[in-house]
Amino acid sequence: MGMAEWKPRVLLLDLTLVQANARGLVARLLRRSPRTRIILLTHHAAETQILDALSQGAIGYLPKTALPPYLSKAVPAVDAGEAWVPRTMVASLLARLGRRAVQA
């Protein structure tokens, strides 16, 4: 049974487990289950990978080092439609988005 049959409301996606096939994965998953909200949960992904996945429709990111209380807050928040990104990444992600906009 695949994701489309399960129709999860929130999916935790570890990019390190699918590195070889990560490019475009979020978009492919969302085509199969458009209402699913995706949180990236990874330990070694580069910011560019995370930004790429967020631009494809992932709505949150948590490093694997995040404490369980953060995970227990992130899942319901993302389920409600809120974005979830660690504060330590917000400035660099916004800067990268700004550079992408200028280049476009």
N, C-alpha and C positions, 0 to 999 in steps of 0.2 A: 504494500500500500504506500503510495507516494504522498507528498506534501499536499497536492491538490485534493486528495481524498480526505486527509486529516483536517485541513483548513485551520491550522493553528492561528491563534490570535497574536501570539508573540513567539518569535523564533530566535534562539541564541545561536549565532553562527560563529564558529571558530575558524578564522581565516588561515591559521597555521595548519589546520587539518586538510585544507583543500588548496594549498598554495599553487600547485601546478595548474589548477583549473579555476583560480579565484577571479581572474579578469572577466567581468560580465556576469558573475554568478548571482549577485543580488538582483540584477535586472531579470535574469532567467527565472529565479525563484518567485519574484513578484509577478511575472507574467502568468505563472501557474497558480498563484494564490495572491491576487492583488490586495486583499484586505489584511494580509499578514503583515505585522510590524516586525522589522528585523533589528536586533541589537547585535553588534559585532562584539565578540568576546575573544580576545586574543592576547598573546604574550609577546610575540616578536614582530608583529606587522609594522611596516614602515608607515609613516604619516601619509605618504602618497597613496598607499593601498587603502588606508582608512578613508581618506578623502574621496578616493575613487568609489568606494562602496557607498559612502554617504551620498555622493552625487547620483548614484544609481537608485537610491530610494531607501537605504538603511536609515533608521531614525535614531539610532543610538550607538554608543560605543562604550565599552568598559574594558580596562585591562584585566587580565586574569589575576593580577595582584590585588584587585579591588576586594575589600572586605565584604563578607556576606550581607551586612546591613545595606550597603550600596546596591547590591543586586536586588535585594528585597524591596528597595525603593524604586529602582530603575524599571523593573518589569511592569508594575502597575502604572507607572507614569507613562511609559511608552505605549502600553495598552490603551491608555486614555488619549493618545495622540501627541503627547509631549516629546520633544527631542531630549536626548540624554547624552551628554558628552562631559568628560571630566573638565573641571575649570582650568586645569593646567594645560589643556589642549585648545581651549576656545580661541585665544589670541592667535596662535599659529595657524589654526584652521581658517579663521577669518582672513588672515593675511594671505594665505594660499588662494582662497576664493577670490579675494580682491585682485591678485595677480592673474588668475585665470580670466576674470572679467575684462581686465585691461588687454590681455592678449587676444581675446575673442573678437 
